[in-house]
């Protein structure tokens, strides 16, 4: 198995120079998150910590001005409005999404994904929404766009400014899920032999064709996003499957364990950074 060069650097930072083999055998999420933040803040010393959630728009002043202009008339606004309307509309049985979530689903985005100790797996917000629908006799939505993007856009909007607060319980299965997500992030795949880290750890701020690559720190805080490339909204699931396709790999099914674990890892190492979603990207 091949790992991105960033894994070695971050593992060494996390464990004070202990060889990477030890880091792989001894998961330490707290040290990982500290090293992750240190790596990016030192790589981009002019970027304020909270600005990393703005992805490519945090990389230079010109792009930051573009973001400020775009936020005056945000292209995702229609999706937030649609999601709000959907969220408040009762199911056929009279119940609603509010019945499925803590605090009636308002202001809770920062707590997802979480590890479910009964199921022994990671539960994402997208998965929780479809499970809510199915439990109330409704058909599930596509995980990648449209209704799911609208619902998650609205829920993210109600959590804006709240810091990611992802927890890893004292459960070996939770640590394993976290470690699996970390491994997926750094493993190379596809015909291009890229890992997630190739673009988002080694090369943020650089261009692939016309696209400026975003830093991995804070990359999920803005989800879901409106992308000009898509001419529409996309969920975290859409971003993961698209990335796999772009490196000429075979995408997994949305909400497969590997993708949920990847979301768990990336969310945890961005703990403390504010929710900025929904967002907009080139």
Buried (B, 14 or more C-beta within 10 A) or exposed (E): EEBBEBBBBBBBBBBEEBEBEEBBEEBBBEBBBBBBBEBBBEEBEEBEBBBBBBBBBBBBEEBBEBBEEBBEEBBBBBBBBBBBEBBEEEBEEEBBBBBBBEEEBBBBBBBBBBBBEEEEBBBBBBBBBBEBBEEBEBEBBBBBBBBBBBBBBBBBBBBBEBBBBBEBEEEEBBBEBBBBBBBBBBBBBBEEEBBBBBBBBBBBBEEEEEBBBBBBBBBBBBBBBBBEEBEBBBBBBBBBBBBBEBBEBEBBEBBBBBBBBBBBBBBBBBBEBBBBBBBBBB
